[in-house]
Amino acid sequence: MFDYNEQIQAYETDCVNLPQAVKDKLRGHREANRNRLKRNRPENIRLNDDHFIPQGSMAINTTVQEKDNAYDIDDGVWFHKDDLKKKDGTAYTARETQEMVRDAVKDPNFNKQPEIHNNCVRVFYAEGHHVDIPCYRKLDADTDAERQELAGASGFTGSDPTEINRWFEERVEALNKQRDGGGSQLRVMIRLMKRFARSRGEDWDMPNGLKLTMLVEECAPSYYERDDEAFYWLLSKLKTRLASSLEVENRAQTKTPRDKLTKSANDENMVELRTRVGEALDKLLVLHHPNCTKPQAREAWDWVFQSDDFFEAYDKDSAKAHALFSKAALVNAGLASTNGSGVIVSTLVGAGVPNLAHKFYGDDSDKQG
């Protein structure tokens, strides 16, 4: 198979994985919500830092860059059931628990105030992202019978908010024991699969990140050190998997049968995923031709990820491509500025003026401010 690993790894680093500065900004917003909730909650409700539960892709480090900043940060919170009582002693309903959290995280500076969304309270940010706060009550705390229930539209239902995090970290640890870096590669495969699934925006109807995470964990090979090979064979195994079944289970669960994440045996977004994976493999077939050239490999991988010409720029001048494309996410998140020399820099590492529009793609990128 034609070796395009250096380019795939560079693309994942510069254009897919979330830069640390953006992670820090998002976690700062999460922390601000925690502080508001601790400060504004009813006095009788116990709450400290141990009551918060990071969840979702941010918690397991599989978040990918979004051009419209549509990041979804999940940060659950749990309360002692005995604390969730009104002044007359009656217990909070699930809705009242959510309303208490919603009211506590309100801020007059928000353009749009927090809202209740089925199983969470959602806090909106003008940049495009939001923080979801699932609300739990804990029963029989610190006993063998301890359990948690999620507040939702149907009332309180049993739920384990740390189940997926524990399962994923155990899988990463197990893969790292099999091969040095195997667990880290699993994260890379998930991020690349998410990028592929979102590469055409709304033109493709694709499964959400949780379903993709479960499928990648199930299908990703662990014996290829090169990421380009690992992703190709992930697609190949995924095609076979989807040909036999389009249903996806919650693989983090130990119970039998596991809960289904798909709604039916033939969800439209799963059908589309199967179709697009097949198309990607057809495009990548050229990589196995003995006379495959770098331009042919580049064209194939660019079709898969729609890289906005990253691969072409990297093959021309890798250092220049890295310098330009690695700043795109910072500009998009409002974390870049222009220094006195007209160079784009992170606002966290150098003084500058607020960044104006910059062009990151094409041959004329070096002529932009």
C-alpha positions as CSV (number, residue, x, y, z in Angstrom):
1,M,0.0,0.0,0.0
2,F,1.4,3.4,-1.0
3,D,2.9,5.1,2.0
4,Y,1.1,8.4,2.6
5,N,1.4,8.1,6.4
6,E,3.4,11.3,7.0
7,Q,0.7,13.4,5.3
8,I,-2.2,11.7,7.1
9,Q,-0.6,12.2,10.5
10,A,0.1,15.8,9.7
11,Y,-3.4,16.4,8.6
12,E,-4.8,14.8,11.7
13,T,-2.6,16.9,13.9
14,D,-3.1,20.2,12.1
15,C,-6.7,20.0,10.8
16,V,-8.6,17.3,12.8
17,N,-7.4,17.1,16.4
18,L,-8.5,20.0,18.6
19,P,-5.6,22.3,19.5
20,Q,-4.8,22.6,23.2
21,A,-5.7,26.3,23.2
22,V,-9.2,25.5,22.0
23,K,-9.6,22.7,24.5
24,D,-8.5,25.1,27.3
25,K,-11.1,27.7,26.2
26,L,-13.9,25.2,26.1
27,R,-12.9,23.8,29.5
28,G,-12.8,27.3,30.8
29,H,-16.4,27.8,29.8
30,R,-17.2,24.5,31.5
31,E,-15.5,25.6,34.7
32,A,-17.4,28.9,34.6
33,N,-20.7,27.0,34.5
34,R,-19.6,24.8,37.4
35,N,-18.8,27.9,39.4
36,R,-22.2,29.5,38.7
37,L,-24.0,26.4,39.7
38,K,-22.0,26.1,43.0
39,R,-22.6,29.8,43.7
40,N,-26.3,30.0,42.8
41,R,-27.7,26.6,43.9
42,P,-30.2,26.4,46.8
43,E,-28.3,26.4,50.1
44,N,-29.6,23.0,51.2
45,I,-28.1,21.2,48.2
46,R,-24.6,19.8,48.7
47,L,-22.3,20.4,45.8
48,N,-18.5,20.3,45.3
49,D,-16.0,19.6,42.5
50,D,-16.5,15.8,43.0
51,H,-20.1,16.1,41.8
52,F,-19.2,17.0,38.3
53,I,-18.8,14.3,35.6
54,P,-17.0,15.2,32.3
55,Q,-18.6,13.2,29.5
56,G,-18.6,12.8,25.8
57,S,-15.8,13.3,23.3
58,M,-14.0,16.0,25.3
59,A,-13.7,13.6,28.2
60,I,-12.1,10.9,26.1
61,N,-10.1,13.2,23.8
62,T,-11.8,12.4,20.5
63,T,-13.2,15.9,19.7
64,V,-12.5,17.1,16.2
65,Q,-12.2,20.6,14.8
66,E,-15.4,22.2,13.7
67,K,-15.4,25.1,11.2
68,D,-18.5,26.6,12.8
69,N,-17.3,26.0,16.3
70,A,-20.2,23.6,16.9
71,Y,-18.6,21.9,19.8
72,D,-20.7,20.0,22.3
73,I,-19.2,19.8,25.8
74,D,-20.9,17.4,28.1
75,D,-20.5,18.0,31.8
76,G,-22.8,16.1,34.1
77,V,-23.6,16.9,37.7
78,W,-25.1,14.7,40.4
79,F,-26.9,15.6,43.6
80,H,-27.8,13.6,46.7
81,K,-31.4,12.5,46.3
82,D,-32.1,13.5,49.9
83,D,-31.1,17.1,49.1
84,L,-33.5,17.5,46.2
85,K,-36.4,18.7,48.3
86,K,-38.5,21.8,48.3
87,K,-39.2,23.8,51.5
88,D,-42.3,21.8,52.2
89,G,-40.3,18.6,52.1
90,T,-41.7,17.3,48.8
91,A,-39.1,15.8,46.4
92,Y,-38.0,17.6,43.3
93,T,-39.3,16.1,40.1
94,A,-36.9,15.5,37.2
95,R,-38.1,18.6,35.6
96,E,-37.7,20.7,38.7
97,T,-34.2,19.4,39.1
98,Q,-33.4,20.6,35.6
99,E,-35.1,23.9,36.3
100,M,-33.0,24.4,39.4
101,V,-29.8,23.8,37.4
102,R,-30.9,26.0,34.5
103,D,-31.7,28.9,36.8
104,A,-28.4,28.6,38.6
105,V,-26.3,28.8,35.4
106,K,-28.1,31.7,33.9
107,D,-26.0,34.8,33.3
108,P,-27.1,38.3,32.3
109,N,-24.2,38.4,29.9
110,F,-25.6,35.5,27.8
111,N,-27.2,36.6,24.5
112,K,-29.3,33.4,24.8
113,Q,-30.1,32.0,28.3
114,P,-29.8,28.3,29.1
115,E,-32.6,26.0,28.1
116,I,-33.8,22.5,29.1
117,H,-33.3,20.0,26.3
118,N,-34.8,16.6,27.2
119,N,-32.0,15.0,29.1
120,C,-29.8,18.0,29.9
121,V,-29.6,21.7,30.5
122,R,-27.9,23.5,27.5
123,V,-25.8,26.6,27.9
124,F,-25.2,28.5,24.6
125,Y,-22.2,30.5,23.5
126,A,-22.1,33.1,20.7
127,E,-19.1,31.4,19.1
128,G,-21.3,28.5,18.2
129,H,-20.6,25.8,20.8
130,H,-22.6,24.8,23.8
131,V,-22.2,23.0,27.2
132,D,-24.7,20.3,28.0
133,I,-25.3,19.6,31.7
134,P,-27.1,16.2,32.3
135,C,-28.5,16.2,35.8
136,Y,-28.4,13.1,38.0
137,R,-29.6,12.2,41.5
138,K,-27.6,9.7,43.5
139,L,-29.4,7.1,45.7
140,D,-27.9,5.1,48.6
141,A,-24.6,7.0,48.3
142,D,-21.4,5.2,49.5
143,T,-23.2,1.9,49.9
144,D,-23.1,-1.3,47.7
145,A,-26.6,-0.3,46.5
146,E,-25.4,3.1,45.2
147,R,-26.9,4.1,41.9
148,Q,-27.7,7.2,39.8
149,E,-30.7,8.3,37.9
150,L,-30.8,10.9,35.0
151,A,-33.4,13.6,35.0
152,G,-35.1,13.7,31.6
153,A,-38.4,14.3,29.8
154,S,-39.7,11.0,31.1
155,G,-38.7,11.5,34.7
156,F,-35.8,10.0,36.5
157,T,-34.3,6.9,34.8
158,G,-31.4,4.7,35.8
159,S,-28.1,5.7,34.2
160,D,-24.4,5.3,34.7
161,P,-22.7,8.6,33.7
162,T,-19.2,7.3,33.9
163,E,-19.8,3.9,32.1
164,I,-18.5,5.0,28.6
165,N,-15.5,6.9,30.0
166,R,-14.4,3.8,32.1
167,W,-14.9,1.5,29.2
168,F,-13.0,3.6,26.7
169,E,-10.0,4.2,29.0
170,E,-9.8,0.5,29.7
171,R,-9.8,-0.2,26.0
172,V,-7.0,2.4,25.5
173,E,-5.0,0.9,28.3
174,A,-5.5,-2.7,26.9
175,L,-4.4,-1.6,23.4
176,N,-1.3,0.2,24.7
177,K,-0.3,-3.0,26.5
178,Q,-0.7,-5.0,23.2
179,R,1.4,-2.4,21.3
180,D,3.0,0.8,22.3
181,G,0.8,3.6,21.0
182,G,-2.1,1.3,20.1
183,G,-4.5,3.1,22.4
184,S,-3.5,6.5,21.1
185,Q,-4.0,5.3,17.6
186,L,-7.6,4.3,18.5
187,R,-8.2,7.9,19.3
188,V,-6.7,9.0,16.0
189,M,-8.9,6.5,14.1
190,I,-12.0,7.8,15.8
191,R,-11.1,11.4,15.0
192,L,-10.3,10.6,11.4
193,M,-13.6,8.7,11.1
194,K,-15.5,11.7,12.5
195,R,-13.7,14.0,10.0
196,F,-14.6,11.6,7.1
197,A,-18.2,11.5,8.2
198,R,-18.5,15.3,8.5
199,S,-16.4,16.0,5.4
200,R,-19.5,16.9,3.2
201,G,-21.4,18.8,5.9
202,E,-25.2,18.5,5.6
203,D,-24.9,16.9,2.2
204,W,-24.3,13.6,4.0
205,D,-26.6,12.3,6.6
206,M,-24.2,10.4,8.9
207,P,-24.4,8.8,12.4
208,N,-23.4,10.8,15.5
209,G,-20.1,10.7,17.2
210,L,-21.1,8.1,19.8
211,K,-22.2,5.6,17.1
212,L,-19.0,6.2,15.1
213,T,-16.9,5.7,18.3
214,M,-18.5,2.3,19.0
215,L,-18.0,1.2,15.4
216,V,-14.4,2.3,15.3
217,E,-13.6,0.5,18.5
218,E,-15.3,-2.6,17.2
219,C,-13.6,-2.6,13.8
220,A,-10.2,-0.8,14.1
221,P,-7.2,-3.0,13.5
222,S,-4.5,-2.8,16.2
223,Y,-1.6,-4.2,14.3
224,Y,-0.8,-1.5,11.8
225,E,1.7,1.1,13.1
226,R,1.1,3.4,10.1
227,D,-2.1,5.5,10.5
228,D,-2.8,5.5,6.8
229,E,-2.8,1.7,6.7
230,A,-4.8,1.5,9.9
231,F,-7.5,3.8,8.6
232,Y,-7.7,2.0,5.3
233,W,-8.2,-1.4,6.9
234,L,-10.6,0.1,9.4
235,L,-12.8,1.2,6.4
236,S,-12.4,-2.2,4.9
237,K,-13.5,-4.0,8.0
238,L,-16.3,-1.5,8.6
239,K,-17.6,-2.2,5.1
240,T,-17.9,-5.9,5.9
241,R,-19.4,-5.1,9.3
242,L,-22.1,-2.9,7.9
243,A,-22.9,-5.4,5.1
244,S,-24.0,-7.8,7.8
245,S,-25.7,-5.4,10.2
246,L,-26.5,-1.7,10.5
247,E,-27.4,-1.8,14.1
248,V,-25.0,-0.4,16.7
249,E,-25.0,-1.4,20.4
250,N,-23.6,0.5,23.4
251,R,-20.4,-1.6,23.7
252,A,-19.6,0.0,27.1
253,Q,-22.4,-1.9,28.7
254,T,-21.7,-5.3,30.5
255,K,-25.4,-6.3,30.6
256,T,-27.0,-8.6,28.1
257,P,-28.6,-7.6,25.8
258,R,-26.9,-4.2,25.4
259,D,-28.9,-1.2,24.6
260,K,-29.2,-0.3,20.9
261,L,-27.9,3.2,19.8
262,T,-29.6,2.9,16.5
263,K,-33.4,3.3,16.2
264,S,-34.0,0.4,13.8
265,A,-32.2,-2.2,11.7
266,N,-32.1,0.1,8.8
267,D,-31.5,3.7,9.9
268,E,-31.0,6.1,7.0
269,N,-27.8,7.5,8.4
270,M,-26.4,4.1,8.8
271,V,-27.3,3.2,5.2
272,E,-25.5,6.3,4.0
273,L,-22.5,5.5,6.1
274,R,-22.3,2.1,4.4
275,T,-22.6,3.7,1.0
276,R,-19.9,6.3,1.7
277,V,-17.5,3.9,3.2
278,G,-17.8,1.8,0.0
279,E,-17.1,4.9,-2.1
280,A,-14.1,5.7,-0.1
281,L,-12.6,2.3,-0.5
282,D,-13.2,2.5,-4.2
283,K,-11.2,5.8,-4.3
284,L,-8.4,4.4,-2.2
285,L,-8.0,1.2,-4.3
286,V,-5.3,3.1,-6.3
287,L,-3.1,2.9,-3.2
288,H,-2.6,-0.8,-3.8
289,H,-1.4,-0.4,-7.4
290,P,2.3,-1.2,-7.7
291,N,2.8,2.0,-9.8
292,C,0.8,4.3,-7.6
293,T,2.2,7.8,-7.6
294,K,2.1,10.5,-4.9
295,P,-0.3,12.7,-6.9
296,Q,-2.7,9.7,-7.2
297,A,-2.4,8.9,-3.5
298,R,-3.0,12.6,-2.7
299,E,-6.1,12.8,-4.9
300,A,-7.5,9.7,-3.3
301,W,-7.0,10.8,0.3
302,D,-8.2,14.3,-0.5
303,W,-11.5,12.8,-1.8
304,V,-11.9,10.9,1.5
305,F,-11.3,13.9,3.8
306,Q,-12.0,16.9,1.6
307,S,-8.9,18.4,3.1
308,D,-9.3,22.0,1.7
309,D,-6.0,21.4,-0.3
310,F,-4.0,20.5,2.9
311,F,-2.4,17.5,1.2
312,E,-1.4,19.5,-1.9
313,A,0.1,22.3,0.3
314,Y,1.9,19.8,2.5
315,D,3.4,17.9,-0.5
316,K,4.7,21.3,-1.9
317,D,6.1,22.6,1.4
318,S,5.3,20.7,4.6
319,A,6.7,23.4,7.0
320,K,4.7,26.2,5.3
321,A,1.5,24.1,5.3
322,H,1.9,23.3,9.0
323,A,2.5,27.0,9.8
324,L,-0.7,28.0,8.0
325,F,-3.2,25.2,8.6
326,S,-2.3,24.7,12.3
327,K,-3.6,28.3,13.0
328,A,-6.9,27.8,11.3
329,A,-8.7,26.4,14.3
330,L,-7.3,29.2,16.5
331,V,-8.6,31.8,14.1
332,N,-11.9,30.1,14.0
333,A,-12.1,30.0,17.8
334,G,-11.1,33.6,18.2
335,L,-7.8,32.6,19.7
336,A,-5.4,34.1,17.1
337,S,-4.1,37.5,16.5
338,T,-1.7,39.3,14.2
339,N,1.6,40.5,15.7
340,G,3.5,43.5,14.6
341,S,5.2,41.6,11.7
342,G,1.8,40.5,10.3
343,V,2.3,36.9,11.5
344,I,-0.7,35.0,12.9
345,V,0.0,34.0,16.5
346,S,-2.0,32.5,19.3
347,T,-3.3,35.1,21.6
348,L,-2.1,32.9,24.4
349,V,1.6,33.2,23.4
350,G,2.1,36.7,22.0
351,A,0.5,40.1,21.9
352,G,-1.3,41.2,18.8
353,V,-4.4,42.8,17.5
354,P,-7.6,40.9,16.9
355,N,-7.2,38.8,13.8
356,L,-9.0,39.7,10.6
357,A,-10.0,37.3,7.9
358,H,-7.2,35.1,6.6
359,K,-6.9,32.8,3.7
360,F,-5.4,29.4,4.5
361,Y,-5.8,27.6,1.3
362,G,-4.3,27.7,-2.2
363,D,-1.1,29.1,-3.7
364,D,-1.7,32.7,-2.6
365,S,-2.0,32.0,1.1
366,D,1.4,33.6,1.8
367,K,0.1,36.9,0.5
368,Q,-2.6,37.2,3.1
369,G,-2.1,39.5,6.1
